Amino acid sequence: SDHNLDYPAHPSDMDWSSHYPEYAHDKTKKIEFADIGCGYGGLMIALAPLFPDTLMMGMEIRVKVQDYVYQRIKALRDTHADTKGYQNVSIMRMNAMKFLPNFFEKAQLSKIFFLFPDPHFKQRKHKARIISPTLLAEYAYALKVGGILYTITDVKDLHLWMVKHLDGHPLFERIPDDECEQDPVVEHVRTATEEGKKVARNQGDKFLACYRRIEDPLA
Ligand code: SAM
C-alpha cells in the first residue's frame, strides 16, 4: 500500500540533493532519465557511465528492492569516488502508477523506460498494467518532444497490449525497428536488467517497442 509513501505536492517542492549530492549546487540540473519499475537497477547502472552528466532515477515500489539498489549505488559511488562515478544515478521508492506527476515537471524527461513490466496476465488484472491510456497521458506530459519511451517484454500478449495503446495515443509515434537498433541505449534495454538476463538464460523472446514523443497536433 502507499500509506507510508512520501511525495511532494508539486515537483518544485522536491529536494533532490540527497539523491545527487555532487549536483546539489546546480539548481537547474534535473533528472532526465526515469526507469519505471527498475527492479535491481541493472539498466541505470549500465547507463550511468555512458551518460555521466545526465541525472537518472530508478523508481521501484518494493521496499527491499529499493534498499538493495540503494546499497548497490552507494558501493559503486565508494569504489569510483576518485572519478566521482555513479553520482548521476539514484533510486527512489514510489508508486509510478500514482505519483509520477508529483515528481516530474512537464517535458522534463528525455527518456522513460518500461523494461519487463509485470504482465498481469488475467483480463481482470489488465487495469494494473503500467501502460494504459490514462498513464500514457502522464508519461507524455513528463517527456519532452523528441524524448523516447522504451518498452520491452518477453510476454507477447503484453507487448501487443503496449503497442496497441501507444499506437493509439496521439502524442506518441513508433520508432521503426531498424532505427531503434541504431540507438546505443537499446542493447542495454535488452540485456542490462536482471529480468532481461533471466529471459536470456531461459532463451525467451524479447519484444521491443520504442516510441518518440511528438508535438501535440492540437497545440
Ligand atoms: N525492470 C526490471 C528488470 O527488467 O529487471 C524489473 C522488472 S520486474 C518484472 C517489474 C518491477 O516493477 C518489479 O520490481 C516491481 O516491484 C516494479 N513495480 C511494479 N509496479 C510498480 C509501480 N506501480 N511503481 C513502481 N514500481 C513498480
Residues whose N, C-alpha, C, O or C-beta is under 5 A from the ligand:
A	BS01	SAM	I36 G37 C38 G39 M59 E60 I61 R62 M94 N95 A96 M97 L115 F116 P117 D118 T193 E194 E195 G196
